[in-house]
């Protein structure tokens, strides 16, 4: 049986692949795929009032090589930043799960 961390790594990989496979380059996310991934995979963390210009801005921040797509390394940097933010936010909380979902 896979450990929780092994399952998390598999989830990160398969989630990226699931959304990237829709475009011509199955190793990158276009803006529409990134938007769909955020809306479906992080629904409670993606504001419902996000406008198209908000997705454009988010895309431009993640797309560090400015090729109008998010590759796996850029995706991983965004997840790492999200994890760091959560770690800082919850580091003084009890060791219980931060969410009750």
C-alpha positions as CSV (number, residue, x, y, z in Angstrom):
1,X,0.0,0.0,0.0
2,X,1.3,3.4,-1.0
3,X,2.1,5.9,1.8
4,X,0.3,9.2,2.0
5,X,3.2,11.1,0.5
6,X,3.5,8.6,-2.4
7,X,-0.2,9.1,-3.1
8,X,0.2,12.8,-3.0
9,X,3.1,12.7,-5.6
10,X,0.9,10.5,-7.8
11,X,-2.0,12.9,-7.5
12,X,0.2,15.8,-8.5
13,X,1.5,14.0,-11.5
14,X,-1.8,12.6,-12.7
15,X,-3.7,15.8,-12.1
16,X,-1.3,17.7,-14.4
17,X,-1.4,15.0,-17.0
18,X,-5.2,14.8,-16.9
19,X,-5.6,18.5,-17.9
20,X,-2.6,18.8,-20.1
21,X,-3.7,16.0,-22.4
22,X,-6.5,18.1,-23.9
23,X,-4.1,20.4,-25.9
24,X,-1.7,19.8,-28.7
25,X,1.2,19.6,-26.2
26,X,0.3,17.1,-23.5
27,X,3.3,18.3,-21.4
28,X,2.0,21.8,-21.0
29,X,-1.2,23.5,-19.8
30,X,-2.7,26.3,-21.9
31,X,-4.7,29.0,-20.1
32,X,-8.0,27.2,-20.6
33,X,-6.6,24.0,-19.1
34,X,-5.1,25.8,-16.2
35,X,-8.4,27.6,-15.5
36,X,-10.3,24.3,-15.6
37,X,-7.7,22.6,-13.3
38,X,-8.0,25.5,-10.8
39,X,-11.8,25.5,-10.9
40,X,-12.2,21.7,-10.6
41,X,-9.2,20.7,-8.5
42,X,-9.0,23.6,-6.1
43,X,-12.6,24.9,-6.0
44,X,-12.5,26.1,-2.4
45,X,-9.2,28.0,-3.0
46,X,-10.2,29.6,-6.3
47,X,-12.5,32.6,-5.8
48,X,-15.8,32.2,-7.7
49,X,-15.6,35.8,-8.6
50,X,-12.3,35.3,-10.5
51,X,-12.6,37.2,-13.8
52,X,-10.9,36.4,-17.0
53,X,-8.4,39.1,-16.4
54,X,-7.6,37.3,-13.0
55,X,-6.8,34.1,-14.8
56,X,-4.7,36.0,-17.4
57,X,-2.7,37.6,-14.6
58,X,-2.3,34.2,-12.8
59,X,-1.2,32.6,-16.0
60,X,1.4,35.3,-16.6
61,X,2.8,34.8,-13.1
62,X,3.1,31.1,-13.6
63,X,4.4,31.2,-17.2
64,X,7.9,32.2,-16.3
65,X,9.3,31.4,-19.8
66,X,6.5,33.4,-21.5
67,X,5.5,30.7,-24.0
68,X,1.8,31.2,-23.1
69,X,1.7,27.7,-21.5
70,X,2.5,26.3,-18.1
71,X,4.9,23.4,-18.2
72,X,5.3,20.9,-15.4
73,X,8.2,22.8,-13.7
74,X,6.1,26.0,-13.6
75,X,3.2,24.0,-12.3
76,X,5.4,22.5,-9.6
77,X,6.7,25.9,-8.5
78,X,3.2,27.1,-8.1
79,X,2.3,24.1,-5.9
80,X,5.5,24.5,-3.9
81,X,4.6,28.1,-3.3
82,X,1.1,27.1,-2.3
83,X,2.5,24.5,0.2
84,X,4.9,27.0,1.6
85,X,2.1,29.5,2.1
86,X,0.0,26.9,3.9
87,X,2.9,25.8,6.0
88,X,3.5,29.4,7.2
89,X,-0.2,30.0,7.7
90,X,-0.8,26.9,9.8
91,X,2.6,26.4,11.5
92,X,1.4,27.7,14.9
93,X,-1.9,25.7,14.8
94,X,-2.4,22.4,16.6
95,X,-1.3,19.3,14.7
96,X,-4.9,18.5,13.7
97,X,-5.9,18.8,10.0
98,X,-6.4,22.5,9.2
99,X,-9.7,21.8,7.3
100,X,-12.7,19.8,8.4
101,X,-13.6,18.4,5.0
